[in-house]
Amino acid sequence: MSDDAVDVVTVPDFTGPAAAQFELRTLLFLGSWLEHGGASREWPLHLACIGRPPDSVRRLGHRAGVSITIHEPLAGSLPVFNNKLRAFEITPTHERLLLVDTDTLILRDLAPMAGAVGGGIGVCPATYNHLPEAIWKQVFEWVGVPYPSGTGFCWADQLGTDVVGPAGCWESSSGMPPYFNSGVLLTSWSTGLGDLWRRHLLCIAERFGHELTGELTERITYVDQYALATAVSVLQQAGVRVELLPLAYQARLPLLVAGVLTWDDVALFHYAQTPGIYGRSAGDLARLLYGTRLAAVRRWLAQRFGLRFIRSPVYRLVEPRHLRAIEGFYIYTHRIFQKYVR
């Protein structure tokens, strides 16, 4: 195995009402790993499962050579996104960890990613900012970290407000610290990021609920990313090297809609919040991709030719520019679904 190999970890949650959705996400993730992982398939892949995984995940995981561990939720009162910190509880086999959200498709060999960051931390900018500057300063104060000077990272400045984020987000990066998406993260185990991130998360979550009111209290959903910003800032001030990963490894719908990326560029597609993509189970995805009553001939055409013969209600729900941007997603998903999930 290459010296650049990393431990790849994703954290599906099979304990709550979204268990069937996580089953589907995990199957698509594993299928994309098997189909497109290339040389990076030699890297150890770990499922740090919240709760016991279903048999379908165990079967496909065995086919992919996955290590499966079972964990409790991080804390009952915290938003579910914070369970991803369980990834740092696996037994390391290499010097670095690649944490990837389960609602991500691997569409290219990830091996070139290993050279993007040395012994430090590789992060991707958040798509949009959830907090005004005054609250950001409070967040840093709560964990006892100096507020960083300068402008943070946020793709809203490049993409424009018409394609980034829901209404009510603070779109501009001016007056905010470096702020990152926690869905793709590459770090050396030696940085101690996992422990620091967890301590900051618990502290910020507690203060968030006690000291903020109104609409801002709902933004606790993204507390894992606020804590990641403060933890990375601490390590960076201590001399740890922090670099931005290429956009190909954190592709989101806004980047494709705006033409910043094309599907030929994408190595990791994070399909969170992409409209009309899937339901709660593999059956829902099948109905979305192929309709509810496919005749044998149409089913054969869909399997043979893909998107051109897929009947989907999403065409009536999503505006054309978004459809053009996510066409590639349907093509990739169709192939993965047919080969590994159905």
C-alpha positions as CSV (number, residue, x, y, z in Angstrom):
1,M,0.0,0.0,0.0
2,S,1.2,3.5,-0.8
3,D,2.9,5.6,1.8
4,D,0.2,8.2,1.0
5,A,-2.6,5.9,2.1
6,V,-5.1,7.3,4.6
7,D,-7.9,5.9,6.8
8,V,-11.2,6.8,5.1
9,V,-14.2,7.1,7.5
10,T,-17.9,7.8,7.1
11,V,-20.4,7.8,9.9
12,P,-24.0,6.6,9.0
13,D,-26.7,6.8,11.7
14,F,-29.0,3.8,11.9
15,T,-30.6,4.7,15.2
16,G,-33.3,7.3,14.4
17,P,-36.2,8.0,12.0
18,A,-33.7,8.5,9.1
19,A,-32.3,5.0,9.4
20,A,-33.7,3.9,6.1
21,Q,-32.3,7.0,4.4
22,F,-28.9,6.3,5.9
23,E,-29.1,2.8,4.6
24,L,-29.6,4.1,1.1
25,R,-26.9,6.8,1.5
26,T,-24.4,4.1,2.7
27,L,-25.2,1.7,-0.1
28,L,-24.7,4.5,-2.7
29,F,-21.5,5.6,-1.0
30,L,-20.1,2.0,-1.0
31,G,-21.2,1.4,-4.6
32,S,-19.5,4.6,-5.7
33,W,-16.4,3.5,-3.8
34,L,-16.4,0.2,-5.6
35,E,-17.1,1.7,-9.0
36,H,-14.9,4.8,-9.0
37,G,-12.4,4.5,-6.2
38,G,-9.5,3.5,-8.4
39,A,-6.2,3.2,-6.7
40,S,-7.7,4.7,-3.5
41,R,-9.7,1.5,-3.0
42,E,-6.5,0.2,-1.5
43,W,-7.0,2.6,1.4
44,P,-8.7,1.2,4.5
45,L,-12.4,2.2,4.5
46,H,-14.2,2.4,7.8
47,L,-17.9,2.6,8.7
48,A,-18.2,4.1,12.1
49,C,-21.9,3.2,12.5
50,I,-24.3,4.8,15.0
51,G,-26.3,1.8,15.9
52,R,-26.2,-1.6,14.2
53,P,-26.1,-1.5,10.4
54,P,-28.7,-3.4,8.3
55,D,-27.8,-6.6,6.6
56,S,-27.7,-4.9,3.2
57,V,-24.9,-2.5,4.4
58,R,-23.0,-5.4,5.9
59,R,-23.2,-7.4,2.7
60,L,-22.0,-4.6,0.4
61,G,-19.5,-3.5,3.1
62,H,-18.0,-7.0,3.1
63,R,-17.7,-6.9,-0.7
64,A,-15.9,-3.6,-0.4
65,G,-13.6,-4.9,2.4
66,V,-14.9,-2.3,4.9
67,S,-14.2,-2.3,8.6
68,I,-17.4,-1.8,10.6
69,T,-17.6,-0.5,14.1
70,I,-20.7,0.4,16.2
71,H,-20.9,3.5,18.3
72,E,-23.5,5.3,20.5
73,P,-24.8,8.8,19.5
74,L,-22.4,11.5,20.6
75,A,-25.0,13.1,22.9
76,G,-28.8,12.9,22.9
77,S,-29.4,16.7,23.0
78,L,-26.9,17.6,20.2
79,P,-27.9,17.8,16.5
80,V,-27.3,14.5,14.6
81,F,-24.5,16.0,12.5
82,N,-22.2,15.9,15.5
83,N,-22.1,12.1,15.4
84,K,-19.5,12.4,12.7
85,L,-16.9,13.0,15.5
86,R,-17.2,9.3,16.2
87,A,-14.9,8.9,13.2
88,F,-12.0,9.8,15.4
89,E,-12.7,6.7,17.6
90,I,-11.6,4.1,15.0
91,T,-8.2,2.4,15.4
92,P,-5.8,4.2,13.0
93,T,-3.9,2.2,10.5
94,H,-2.2,5.1,8.8
95,E,-1.0,8.6,9.7
96,R,-3.9,10.5,8.3
97,L,-7.7,10.4,8.4
98,L,-10.1,11.4,5.6
99,L,-13.6,12.0,7.1
100,V,-16.4,12.0,4.5
101,D,-20.1,12.5,5.0
102,T,-22.2,9.5,4.0
103,D,-24.3,11.6,1.6
104,T,-21.3,11.8,-0.8
105,L,-20.6,10.0,-4.0
106,I,-17.0,9.1,-5.0
107,L,-16.7,9.7,-8.7
108,R,-12.9,9.7,-9.3
109,D,-9.8,8.1,-7.8
110,L,-9.0,9.9,-4.6
111,A,-5.3,9.0,-4.6
112,P,-4.3,12.4,-5.9
113,M,-6.0,14.0,-2.9
114,A,-3.4,12.4,-0.6
115,G,-0.7,14.7,-1.9
116,A,-2.8,17.8,-1.5
117,V,-1.9,18.2,2.2
118,G,1.2,17.1,4.1
119,G,1.2,16.6,7.8
120,G,-1.5,19.2,8.5
121,I,-5.2,19.7,7.8
122,G,-7.0,19.9,4.5
123,V,-10.4,21.6,4.5
124,C,-13.0,23.0,2.1
125,P,-14.8,26.3,2.5
126,A,-18.4,26.2,3.6
127,T,-20.9,27.0,0.9
128,Y,-22.5,29.8,2.9
129,N,-22.2,31.5,6.2
130,H,-24.8,30.9,8.9
131,L,-23.8,33.6,11.5
132,P,-23.4,37.4,11.6
133,E,-20.0,38.7,12.7
134,A,-21.2,39.6,16.2
135,I,-22.2,36.0,16.9
136,W,-19.0,34.6,15.4
137,K,-17.1,36.8,17.9
138,Q,-19.2,35.3,20.7
139,V,-18.5,31.8,19.5
140,F,-14.7,32.3,19.6
141,E,-15.0,34.0,23.0
142,W,-16.9,31.0,24.5
143,V,-14.0,28.6,23.7
144,G,-11.3,31.2,24.7
145,V,-9.8,31.5,21.2
146,P,-8.7,34.9,19.8
147,Y,-10.9,36.0,17.0
148,P,-8.9,35.8,13.7
149,S,-8.4,38.9,11.7
150,G,-8.9,39.1,8.0
151,T,-11.6,37.7,5.7
152,G,-12.8,34.2,5.9
153,F,-13.7,31.7,3.2
154,C,-17.2,31.5,1.8
155,W,-18.2,30.6,-1.8
156,A,-21.1,33.0,-1.7
157,D,-18.8,35.9,-2.7
158,Q,-17.9,34.1,-6.0
159,L,-21.3,32.5,-6.8
160,G,-23.8,35.2,-5.9
161,T,-26.8,35.0,-3.6
162,D,-29.1,33.6,-6.3
163,V,-27.4,30.2,-6.3
164,V,-26.1,29.9,-2.7
165,G,-28.0,28.9,0.4
166,P,-31.4,29.5,1.8
167,A,-32.8,32.9,2.6
168,G,-31.7,34.3,5.9
169,C,-28.0,33.3,5.6
170,W,-25.3,35.9,5.9
171,E,-23.9,35.4,2.4
172,S,-20.8,37.5,2.4
173,S,-17.5,36.2,3.8
174,S,-16.5,39.7,4.9
175,G,-16.5,40.0,8.7
176,M,-16.4,36.2,9.3
177,P,-13.5,33.9,10.3
178,P,-12.3,31.0,8.1
179,Y,-15.4,28.7,8.0
180,F,-15.3,25.2,6.7
181,N,-17.6,22.5,5.6
182,S,-17.2,19.4,7.8
183,G,-18.4,17.0,5.1
184,V,-14.9,16.4,3.7
185,L,-11.9,16.8,6.0
186,L,-8.3,15.4,5.7
187,T,-6.1,15.6,8.8
188,S,-3.1,13.9,10.4
189,W,-4.0,12.0,13.5
190,S,-1.1,13.8,15.2
191,T,-2.7,17.2,15.1
192,G,-5.2,16.2,17.8
193,L,-8.0,17.8,15.9
194,G,-10.6,15.2,16.9
195,D,-10.3,15.8,20.7
196,L,-10.1,19.6,20.3
197,W,-13.0,19.7,17.9
198,R,-15.2,17.7,20.3
199,R,-14.4,19.9,23.3
200,H,-15.2,23.0,21.4
201,L,-18.4,21.5,20.0
202,L,-19.8,20.6,23.5
203,C,-18.9,24.0,24.8
204,I,-20.4,26.0,21.9
205,A,-23.6,23.9,21.9
206,E,-24.2,24.5,25.6
207,R,-23.6,28.3,25.3
208,F,-25.6,28.5,22.1
209,G,-28.8,27.2,23.7
210,H,-28.4,29.4,26.8
211,E,-27.3,32.7,25.4
212,L,-29.0,33.1,22.0
213,T,-32.7,33.5,21.3
214,G,-35.0,33.7,18.3
215,E,-34.0,32.5,14.8
216,L,-30.4,32.2,15.7
217,T,-31.0,29.3,18.1
218,E,-32.0,27.2,15.0
219,R,-28.5,27.7,13.7
220,I,-27.2,25.3,16.3
221,T,-27.8,22.6,13.7
222,Y,-24.4,23.5,12.2
223,V,-22.5,23.7,15.5
224,D,-20.1,21.0,14.3
225,Q,-18.9,23.5,11.7
226,Y,-18.6,26.4,14.1
227,A,-16.5,24.2,16.4
228,L,-14.4,23.1,13.5
229,A,-13.7,26.7,12.7
230,T,-12.5,27.4,16.2
231,A,-10.5,24.2,16.5
232,V,-8.7,24.7,13.2
233,S,-8.0,28.3,14.2
234,V,-6.3,27.1,17.4
235,L,-4.2,24.6,15.6
236,Q,-3.3,27.0,12.8
237,Q,-2.1,29.6,15.4
238,A,0.0,26.8,17.0
239,G,1.8,26.3,13.7
240,V,-0.2,23.4,12.1
241,R,-0.4,23.8,8.4
242,V,-4.0,24.3,7.1
243,E,-4.7,24.2,3.4
244,L,-7.9,24.4,1.2
245,L,-8.6,21.2,-0.6
246,P,-9.3,21.5,-4.4
247,L,-13.0,22.1,-5.1
248,A,-13.2,18.8,-7.0
249,Y,-13.2,17.1,-3.6
250,Q,-16.1,19.1,-2.2
251,A,-18.4,19.5,-5.2
252,R,-21.8,20.9,-4.3
253,L,-24.8,21.8,-6.4
254,P,-24.2,25.6,-6.3
255,L,-20.7,25.1,-7.8
256,L,-22.2,23.1,-10.7
257,V,-25.1,25.5,-11.2
258,A,-22.7,28.4,-11.3
259,G,-20.4,26.7,-13.8
260,V,-17.5,26.8,-11.3
261,L,-17.1,23.0,-11.8
262,T,-18.2,20.5,-14.5
263,W,-19.0,16.9,-13.9
264,D,-15.6,16.0,-15.5
265,D,-13.9,17.8,-12.6
266,V,-15.8,16.2,-9.7
267,A,-14.1,13.6,-7.6
268,L,-16.4,13.9,-4.5
269,F,-20.0,15.1,-4.9
270,H,-21.7,16.1,-1.7
271,Y,-25.4,15.9,-2.6
272,A,-26.8,17.3,0.7
273,Q,-29.7,19.7,0.1
274,T,-29.8,19.0,-3.6
275,P,-33.5,19.2,-4.6
276,G,-35.5,16.2,-5.4
277,I,-32.7,13.7,-5.3
278,Y,-34.0,10.8,-3.2
279,G,-36.6,9.7,-0.7
280,R,-36.2,7.7,2.5
281,S,-35.4,4.2,1.1
282,A,-33.9,2.4,-1.9
283,G,-37.5,1.9,-3.1
284,D,-38.1,5.6,-3.1
285,L,-35.0,6.1,-5.2
286,A,-36.1,3.5,-7.6
287,R,-39.5,5.2,-8.0
288,L,-37.7,8.6,-8.5
289,L,-35.4,7.3,-11.1
290,Y,-37.6,4.9,-13.0
291,G,-41.2,5.9,-12.2
292,T,-43.8,3.7,-10.5
293,R,-45.0,1.6,-13.4
294,L,-42.2,0.8,-15.8
295,A,-43.0,-1.7,-18.5
296,A,-40.3,-4.3,-19.3
297,V,-39.2,-2.5,-22.4
298,R,-38.9,0.8,-20.7
299,R,-37.0,-0.8,-17.8
300,W,-34.6,-2.4,-20.3
301,L,-34.1,1.0,-22.1
302,A,-33.4,2.7,-18.8
303,Q,-30.8,0.2,-17.9
304,R,-29.2,0.3,-21.3
305,F,-29.3,4.0,-22.0
306,G,-29.7,5.7,-18.7
307,L,-31.0,9.2,-18.2
308,R,-32.6,9.7,-21.6
309,F,-35.2,7.1,-20.8
310,I,-35.7,7.7,-17.1
311,R,-39.1,9.0,-16.1
312,S,-38.9,11.1,-13.0
313,P,-41.2,13.6,-11.2
314,V,-38.2,15.7,-10.4
315,Y,-38.5,17.3,-13.9
316,R,-41.7,19.0,-12.7
317,L,-40.2,20.2,-9.4
318,V,-36.7,21.6,-10.2
319,E,-35.9,24.5,-12.4
320,P,-34.0,23.8,-15.7
321,R,-30.6,25.2,-14.7
322,H,-30.6,22.9,-11.6
323,L,-31.6,20.0,-13.7
324,R,-28.7,20.6,-16.1
325,A,-26.3,20.8,-13.2
326,I,-27.5,17.6,-11.6
327,E,-27.9,15.5,-14.8
328,G,-24.6,13.9,-14.1
329,F,-25.8,12.9,-10.6
330,Y,-28.7,11.0,-12.1
331,I,-26.4,9.2,-14.6
332,Y,-23.9,8.2,-11.9
333,T,-26.7,7.2,-9.4
334,H,-28.5,5.2,-12.1
335,R,-25.3,3.1,-12.7
336,I,-24.5,2.6,-9.1
337,F,-28.0,1.8,-8.2
338,Q,-28.4,-0.8,-10.9
339,K,-25.0,-2.5,-10.2
340,Y,-24.7,-2.4,-6.4
341,V,-28.0,-1.5,-4.8
342,R,-31.0,-2.8,-6.7
